[in-house]
Amino acid sequence: MPVSVAAARLARIVAYAGAAIALAVAVGSCASSRPRAPATAPATIIAAPAQAQPAPTPPETDAARTKQAPAADSPAVIAAVPPPPIPAPAAPSAKPGTTIALILPLDVKPFARAAEAVRAGFLAAASAAGDRDCIVIAHGEDGVLSAFEDARARDVKVIIGPLLRDDLKAVAQVALDLPFTVALNQLDESTPSVPHLYTFSLAVESDARLIARRIRAEGAPRVAVVGAETPLMKRFATAFATEWLAEGGATPDIYRFDGTPEALTAMRRELVRRTPNAVLLALDSTNATLAKAYLGTIPAYASGLVFERETQAVTRDLDDLVLVEIPWIIAPDSAQFANLPRQEFASSALTRLYALGLDAYRVASAFRDGPPERFMLEGATGRVTLIDGRQFAREGRFAAFRAGQLAPLDGTR
């Protein structure tokens, strides 16, 4: 059956992040309204407005509370304060026009852990750069517009966010008069373009296109796709097939994944009868491990983004699988990361989001003197470049499992 070009929209980018932990802060900050403190001083965290105009539905008001929060280089002192009067905007907490504001769904429970990983990476990069002129604004469910209004009231120069695709759509549809904004997700094709809005994300489509170009460059005439019916895997498979055809490849053979022994045996017989030069596994780690056992010696490719918690037993079953992964994971000792603090997470998914935060800060810094005409960064998430359409495109690096370990493929991107 052909790959669906009209794949269902993925409503949230981090469904694999797991059960969320509640956070007790509304706004995190690496700057305050007081004179700039030394880099080693604690950061002061202030609360965001409970409501701002315009917003289609008022966000819920969070109860005032105090809690220790993780910081990049020193403990944070968190003090909740009452919301400012309405409709008067909140007084800026940093020097007007110079602040970078990171807007995250820290108070949306299913995505709090993912948002916290991005926040940690962002603050780590800011701390490494000696930059304390930035704030983090949290929002809850249906609170993203209020968070953007708060950032505008503070006269920030650059906004990083939102993180979730539905929140990005909401911001774009309202057509706010935005400062330079770098969203950490992709706009849907049906969403209108917004002035000053750029995008930078960990989209799985980038990996798919990179894999298609690599296989095609190696001269492979025929490929097959073994895919699951989940929205994420449909997006991955569709992006691969689109790029493969654009590169002049023949229409891929499509196999819908079925984990029963009978179906896998039938797939194996068909692959022997019509042996492709390579197979794309548009599957999560459990199903990719299962499917690969039936591929024989056919070269197989996948995206690192489909793997969350790889165990030694699983990775040994994936030996010789080639995938696209972020440099922060496969080349942690690279010279460009020497001054960036590392943090351990329970899953690779959260590690990737931490790396996204690291690079998001460096992308935001490029806007301090206006929008960059050109941009290129060898970053934690890969090679980041500014391309047409106000997109910061990301290309990861190729790696392969060898004896159960993920190793970079030298000389490849």
GIHU-V585539 format. One record per backbone hydrogen bond with DSSP energy under -1.0 kcal/mol. NH is the residue of the N-H (numbers start at 1). CO is the residue of the C=O. E is the energy in kcal/mol with one decimal. If there is no record, write none. Layout:
BEGIN
NH,CO,E / NH,CO,E
END
This chain:
BEGIN
17,14,-2.0 / 28,136,-1.9 / 30,134,-2.5 / 41,38,-2.0 / 45,77,-1.7 / 76,69,-1.0 / 77,43,-2.0 / 79,45,-1.6 / 97,155,-2.2 / 98,95,-1.7 / 100,133,-1.2 / 101,158,-2.8 / 102,135,-2.7 / 103,160,-3.0 / 104,137,-2.0 / 106,104,-1.7 / 107,139,-1.7 / 108,105,-1.6 / 111,108,-2.2 / 112,109,-1.1 / 115,111,-2.6 / 116,112,-2.6 / 117,113,-1.9 / 118,114,-1.8 / 119,115,-2.6 / 120,116,-2.6 / 121,117,-2.0 / 122,118,-2.6 / 123,119,-2.7 / 124,120,-2.0 / 125,121,-2.2 / 126,122,-2.2 / 127,123,-2.6 / 128,124,-2.3 / 129,125,-1.5 / 130,127,-1.4 / 131,126,-2.9 / 135,100,-2.6 / 136,28,-5.2 / 137,102,-2.9 / 138,26,-3.1 / 139,104,-1.5 / 143,140,-2.1 / 147,143,-1.9 / 148,144,-2.1 / 149,145,-2.3 / 150,146,-2.3 / 151,147,-2.2 / 152,148,-2.3 / 153,149,-2.5 / 154,150,-1.6 / 155,152,-1.6 / 156,151,-1.8 / 157,99,-2.1 / 158,99,-1.5 / 159,180,-2.7 / 160,101,-3.1 / 161,182,-2.4 / 168,164,-2.2 / 169,165,-2.2 / 170,166,-2.1 / 171,167,-2.3 / 172,168,-2.5 / 173,169,-2.4 / 174,170,-1.6 / 178,176,-1.5 / 181,196,-2.9 / 182,159,-2.9 / 183,198,-3.1 / 184,162,-2.2 / 191,188,-1.5 / 197,194,-1.8 / 198,181,-3.5 / 199,390,-1.6 / 200,183,-2.8 / 208,204,-1.8 / 209,205,-2.4 / 210,206,-1.9 / 211,207,-2.4 / 212,208,-2.3 / 213,209,-2.1 / 214,210,-2.0 / 215,211,-2.6 / 216,212,-2.2 / 217,213,-2.4 / 218,214,-1.4 / 219,216,-1.8 / 220,215,-1.6 / 224,278,-1.9 / 225,253,-3.1 / 226,280,-2.8 / 227,255,-2.2 / 228,282,-2.0 / 234,230,-2.3 / 235,231,-2.2 / 236,232,-2.1 / 237,233,-2.7 / 238,234,-2.6 / 239,235,-2.4 / 240,236,-2.0 / 241,237,-2.6 / 242,238,-2.5 / 243,239,-2.1 / 244,240,-2.8 / 245,241,-2.4 / 246,242,-1.9 / 247,243,-1.7 / 248,245,-1.5 / 249,244,-2.5 / 250,221,-1.2 / 253,223,-2.0 / 255,225,-3.2 / 257,227,-3.0 / 264,260,-2.5 / 265,261,-2.3 / 266,262,-2.0 / 267,263,-2.3 / 268,264,-2.2 / 269,265,-2.2 / 270,266,-2.1 / 271,267,-2.5 / 272,268,-2.0 / 273,269,-2.1 / 274,270,-2.7 / 277,222,-2.3 / 279,299,-2.4 / 280,224,-2.8 / 281,301,-3.0 / 282,226,-2.5 / 283,281,-1.4 / 285,306,-1.2 / 288,284,-2.9 / 289,285,-2.2 / 290,286,-1.7 / 291,287,-3.0 / 292,288,-2.5 / 294,291,-2.0 / 295,292,-1.8 / 298,295,-1.6 / 301,279,-2.4 / 302,322,-1.7 / 304,324,-3.0 / 306,303,-1.7 / 307,304,-1.8 / 315,311,-2.7 / 316,312,-1.8 / 317,313,-1.0 / 319,316,-1.1 / 320,401,-3.0 / 321,318,-2.5 / 322,300,-2.4 / 323,399,-2.7 / 324,302,-1.2 / 325,397,-2.9 / 328,380,-2.2 / 329,326,-1.5 / 330,326,-1.9 / 331,327,-2.9 / 334,331,-1.8 / 337,334,-1.8 / 338,335,-1.7 / 340,337,-1.7 / 348,308,-2.7 / 351,347,-1.5 / 352,348,-2.4 / 353,349,-1.5 / 354,350,-2.1 / 355,351,-2.1 / 356,352,-2.0 / 357,353,-2.0 / 358,354,-2.0 / 359,355,-2.3 / 360,356,-2.5 / 361,357,-1.8 / 362,358,-1.2 / 363,359,-2.4 / 364,360,-2.6 / 365,361,-2.2 / 366,363,-1.1 / 367,364,-2.0 / 368,365,-1.3 / 370,367,-1.9 / 377,384,-2.4 / 379,377,-1.4 / 379,382,-2.5 / 383,395,-2.4 / 384,377,-3.1 / 385,393,-2.2 / 386,375,-1.6 / 387,391,-3.1 / 391,387,-1.2 / 392,199,-3.3 / 393,385,-2.5 / 395,383,-1.7 / 397,325,-2.9 / 399,323,-2.5 / 400,407,-2.5 / 401,321,-1.6 / 402,405,-3.5 / 405,402,-2.0 / 407,400,-2.8 / 409,398,-2.4 / 412,409,-1.4
END
